[in-house]
Amino acid sequence: MAKSDITGKRKLLARNVSHSNIKTKRWQHINVQVRRVWVPEYNRFVTLSLTTRDIRTIDKIGVTAYAKRYGVTL
């Protein structure tokens, strides 16, 4: 199952709505990428499954601060 290691985000159940207003179930998949992230506190790389939003936020505030925000230990 595609799931973010830090935030725990995964696919969501949604509805397709046709022109005649018939509703059918479908999945909204998230964009999960496997990335090696450098953690300066441990002086090593950590391999994580991250969403693209996670990757952008890690670039902005750092992997340690982002993991601390969600209560995850690397």
C-alpha distances in whole Angstrom, upper triangle without the diagonal:
4,6,10,11,15,14,11,11,8,8,12,14,17,20,22,26,28,32,33,31,28,25,22,18,16,12,13,10,11,12,10,13,13,17,19,21,25,25,29,30,28,30,27,23,20,17,14,11,13,13,16,18,17,19,22,23,22,25,27,27,26,23,25,26,22,21,24,23,20,22,19,21,21
4,7,10,12,12,10,9,6,7,11,14,16,20,21,25,27,31,32,30,28,25,22,19,16,12,11,8,7,8,6,9,10,14,17,18,22,23,27,27,26,28,25,21,18,15,12,8,9,9,13,14,14,15,18,19,19,21,24,24,23,20,22,23,20,19,22,21,18,20,18,20,19
4,6,9,8,6,6,5,8,11,14,17,21,23,26,29,32,34,31,30,26,24,20,17,14,13,10,8,9,7,10,10,13,16,17,20,21,24,25,24,26,23,20,16,14,10,7,8,8,12,13,12,14,17,17,17,20,21,21,20,17,19,20,16,15,18,18,15,16,14,17,16
4,6,6,5,5,7,10,13,17,19,23,25,28,31,34,36,33,32,29,26,23,20,16,15,12,9,9,7,9,9,11,14,14,17,17,21,21,21,23,20,17,14,12,8,5,5,6,10,10,8,11,14,13,13,16,18,18,16,14,16,16,13,12,15,14,12,14,12,14,13
4,6,6,8,10,14,16,20,23,26,28,32,35,38,40,37,36,32,30,26,24,20,18,15,13,13,10,11,10,11,12,12,15,15,19,19,18,20,18,15,11,10,6,5,6,9,12,13,10,12,15,14,13,16,18,17,15,12,13,15,12,10,13,13,10,11,9,11,10
4,6,8,11,15,17,21,23,27,29,32,36,38,40,37,36,33,31,27,25,21,19,17,14,14,12,12,12,12,13,12,15,14,17,17,17,19,18,15,12,12,8,8,7,9,12,11,8,11,13,12,11,14,16,14,13,10,11,11,8,6,9,9,7,8,6,9,9
4,5,9,13,14,18,20,24,26,29,33,35,37,34,33,30,28,25,22,19,17,15,12,13,12,13,14,15,17,15,18,17,21,20,21,23,21,19,16,15,11,10,8,9,12,10,8,11,13,12,12,16,16,15,15,12,13,13,9,8,11,9,6,9,9,12,13
4,6,10,12,16,18,22,25,28,31,34,36,33,31,28,26,22,20,17,15,13,11,13,11,13,14,16,18,17,20,20,23,23,23,25,23,20,17,15,12,10,9,10,13,13,11,14,16,15,15,19,20,19,18,15,16,16,13,11,14,13,9,11,10,13,14
4,7,9,13,15,19,21,24,28,31,32,29,28,25,23,19,17,13,12,10,8,10,9,13,14,16,19,18,22,22,25,25,25,27,25,22,19,17,13,11,9,8,11,11,10,13,15,15,16,19,19,19,19,17,18,18,14,14,16,14,12,14,14,17,17
4,7,10,13,16,19,22,25,29,30,27,26,22,20,16,14,10,9,7,6,9,9,12,14,17,20,20,24,24,28,28,28,29,27,24,21,18,14,11,11,9,13,13,13,15,17,17,18,21,22,23,22,20,22,22,18,17,20,18,15,18,17,19,20
4,7,10,13,15,19,22,25,26,24,22,19,16,13,10,6,6,5,6,9,10,14,16,19,22,23,27,27,31,32,31,33,30,27,24,21,17,14,13,11,14,14,15,18,19,20,21,24,25,25,25,23,25,25,21,21,23,22,19,21,20,23,23
4,6,10,13,16,19,23,24,21,19,16,14,10,9,6,5,7,8,12,13,17,20,23,26,26,30,30,34,34,34,36,33,30,27,24,21,17,16,14,16,16,17,20,21,21,23,26,26,27,27,25,27,26,23,23,25,23,20,23,22,25,26
4,7,10,13,17,20,21,18,16,12,10,7,6,5,6,9,11,15,17,20,23,26,29,30,33,34,37,38,38,39,37,34,30,28,24,21,20,17,20,19,21,24,25,25,27,29,30,30,31,29,31,30,26,26,28,26,23,26,26,29,29
4,7,10,13,16,17,14,13,10,8,6,5,6,6,10,13,16,18,22,25,28,31,32,35,36,39,40,40,41,39,36,33,30,27,23,22,19,20,20,22,25,25,26,28,30,30,31,32,31,33,32,28,28,30,28,25,28,28,32,32
4,6,10,13,14,11,9,6,5,5,6,8,9,13,16,19,22,25,28,31,35,35,39,40,43,44,44,45,43,39,36,34,30,26,25,22,23,23,26,28,28,29,31,33,34,35,36,34,36,35,32,32,34,31,29,32,32,35,36
4,6,10,11,9,8,5,5,6,7,9,10,14,17,20,23,26,29,32,36,36,40,41,45,46,46,47,44,41,38,35,32,28,27,24,24,24,27,29,29,30,33,34,35,36,37,36,38,38,34,34,37,34,32,35,35,38,38
4,7,8,5,6,5,7,9,10,13,14,17,20,23,26,29,33,35,39,40,43,44,48,49,49,50,48,44,41,38,35,31,30,27,27,27,30,32,32,33,36,37,37,39,40,39,41,40,36,37,39,36,34,38,38,41,41
4,5,5,5,7,8,11,13,16,17,20,23,25,28,31,35,38,41,42,46,47,50,51,52,53,50,47,44,41,38,34,33,29,30,30,33,34,34,36,38,39,40,42,43,42,44,43,40,40,43,40,38,41,41,44,44
4,5,7,10,12,15,16,19,20,23,26,28,31,34,38,40,44,45,48,50,53,54,54,55,53,49,47,44,41,37,35,32,32,32,35,37,36,38,41,41,42,44,45,44,47,46,42,43,45,42,41,44,44,47,47
4,6,9,12,15,17,21,22,25,28,30,34,37,40,43,47,47,51,52,55,56,57,58,55,52,49,46,43,39,38,34,35,35,38,39,39,40,43,44,44,46,47,47,49,48,44,45,47,44,42,45,46,49,49
4,6,10,13,15,18,19,23,26,28,31,35,38,41,44,45,49,50,53,54,54,55,53,49,47,44,40,37,35,32,32,32,35,37,37,38,41,42,42,43,45,44,46,45,41,42,44,41,39,42,42,46,46
4,7,10,13,16,18,22,25,27,30,34,37,40,43,44,48,49,52,53,53,54,52,48,46,43,39,36,34,31,32,32,35,37,37,38,41,42,42,44,45,44,46,45,41,41,44,41,38,41,42,45,45
4,7,10,13,15,18,21,24,27,31,34,37,40,41,45,45,49,50,50,51,49,45,42,39,36,32,31,28,29,29,31,34,34,35,37,39,39,41,41,40,42,41,38,38,40,37,35,38,38,41,42
4,7,10,13,16,19,22,25,28,31,34,38,39,43,44,47,48,48,49,46,43,40,37,33,30,29,26,28,28,30,32,33,34,36,38,38,40,40,39,41,40,36,36,39,36,34,36,36,39,40
4,7,10,13,16,20,22,25,28,31,35,36,39,40,44,44,44,45,43,39,36,33,30,26,26,23,25,25,27,29,30,31,33,35,36,37,37,35,38,37,33,33,35,33,30,33,33,36,36
4,7,10,13,16,18,22,25,28,31,32,36,37,41,42,41,42,40,36,33,30,27,23,23,20,21,22,24,26,27,28,30,32,33,34,34,33,35,34,31,31,33,31,28,31,30,33,33
4,6,10,13,15,18,21,24,28,29,32,33,37,38,37,39,36,33,29,26,23,19,19,16,18,19,20,23,24,25,27,28,30,31,31,29,31,31,27,27,30,28,25,28,27,30,30
4,7,10,12,16,19,22,25,26,30,31,34,35,35,36,34,30,28,25,21,18,16,13,15,15,17,19,20,21,23,25,26,27,28,26,29,28,24,25,27,25,23,26,25,28,28
4,7,9,12,15,18,22,23,27,28,31,33,32,33,30,27,24,21,18,14,13,11,12,14,15,17,18,20,21,23,24,25,25,24,26,26,22,22,25,24,21,24,23,26,25
4,6,10,13,15,19,20,23,24,28,29,29,30,27,24,21,18,15,11,10,7,9,10,11,13,15,16,17,19,21,22,22,20,23,23,19,19,22,20,18,21,20,23,22
4,7,10,12,16,17,21,23,26,28,27,28,25,22,19,16,13,10,8,5,6,9,10,11,13,15,16,17,19,20,20,18,22,22,18,19,22,21,19,22,20,23,21
4,7,9,13,14,18,20,23,25,24,25,22,18,16,13,10,6,5,4,7,9,9,10,13,14,14,16,18,19,18,16,19,20,17,17,20,19,18,20,18,20,18
4,6,10,12,15,18,21,23,22,22,19,16,14,10,8,6,5,6,7,10,10,9,12,14,13,14,17,19,17,15,18,20,17,17,20,20,19,21,18,19,17
4,7,10,13,15,19,21,19,20,16,13,10,7,6,4,6,9,10,13,11,10,14,15,14,15,18,19,17,14,17,19,17,16,20,20,19,20,17,18,15
4,6,10,12,16,18,17,16,13,10,8,6,6,6,7,10,10,13,11,9,12,14,11,12,16,17,14,12,15,17,15,15,18,19,18,20,17,17,14
4,7,10,13,15,14,13,10,6,5,4,6,9,10,13,13,16,13,11,14,15,12,13,16,17,13,11,14,17,15,15,18,20,19,20,17,16,12
4,6,10,12,11,11,8,5,5,6,7,10,10,13,13,14,11,9,12,13,9,10,13,13,10,8,10,13,12,12,15,17,17,18,15,14,10
4,6,9,9,7,6,4,6,9,11,14,14,17,17,17,14,12,14,14,11,11,14,13,10,8,10,13,13,13,15,18,18,18,16,14,11
4,6,6,6,6,6,7,10,11,15,15,18,18,18,15,14,16,15,11,12,14,12,9,7,7,11,12,11,13,15,16,16,13,11,9
4,5,5,7,9,10,14,15,19,18,21,21,21,18,16,18,17,13,13,15,13,10,9,9,12,14,13,14,17,19,18,16,14,11
4,6,8,10,11,15,16,20,20,22,23,23,19,18,20,18,15,16,17,14,11,10,8,11,13,13,13,16,18,16,14,12,10
4,5,8,9,13,15,19,19,23,23,24,20,19,21,20,16,18,19,17,13,12,10,14,15,14,15,18,19,17,15,12,9
4,7,10,13,16,20,20,23,24,24,21,19,21,20,17,17,19,18,14,13,12,16,17,16,17,21,21,20,18,15,12
4,7,10,13,17,18,21,22,23,19,18,20,20,16,17,19,18,14,12,13,16,17,16,18,21,21,20,17,14,11
4,7,10,13,14,18,18,20,17,15,18,18,14,15,18,17,13,11,12,16,16,15,17,20,20,19,16,14,10
4,6,10,12,15,17,18,14,13,17,16,13,15,18,17,13,10,11,15,14,12,15,18,17,17,13,11,8
4,7,9,13,15,17,14,12,16,16,14,15,19,18,15,12,14,17,15,13,17,19,17,18,14,13,10
4,6,10,12,13,10,10,14,14,12,14,17,17,14,11,13,15,13,11,15,16,15,15,12,12,9
4,7,10,12,9,10,13,14,13,15,18,18,16,13,15,17,14,13,17,17,15,16,13,14,12
4,6,8,6,6,10,11,10,12,15,15,14,11,14,15,12,11,15,15,13,16,13,15,13
4,5,5,6,9,10,11,13,14,15,15,13,16,16,13,13,17,16,14,17,15,18,16
4,5,5,6,9,10,11,13,15,14,14,17,17,14,15,18,17,16,19,18,20,19
4,5,5,6,9,10,11,12,13,13,16,15,12,14,16,14,14,18,17,19,18
4,6,5,6,9,10,10,10,9,12,12,8,10,13,12,11,14,13,15,15
4,5,5,6,9,10,10,9,13,13,10,12,15,14,14,17,16,17,15
4,5,5,6,9,10,10,14,13,11,13,16,15,16,19,18,19,18
4,5,5,6,7,8,11,10,7,11,13,11,13,16,15,17,16
4,5,5,5,5,8,8,6,9,12,11,12,15,14,15,13
4,6,6,8,11,11,10,13,15,15,16,18,17,18,16
4,6,9,11,10,9,13,14,14,16,18,18,19,18
4,7,8,6,7,10,11,11,13,15,15,16,16
4,6,6,6,9,10,11,13,14,14,14,13
4,6,5,6,9,10,11,12,10,11,9
4,5,5,6,9,10,10,9,9,8
4,6,5,6,9,10,10,11,11
4,5,5,7,9,9,10,11
4,5,5,6,5,7,7
4,5,5,6,7,9
4,6,8,10,12
4,6,9,11
4,7,10
4,6
4
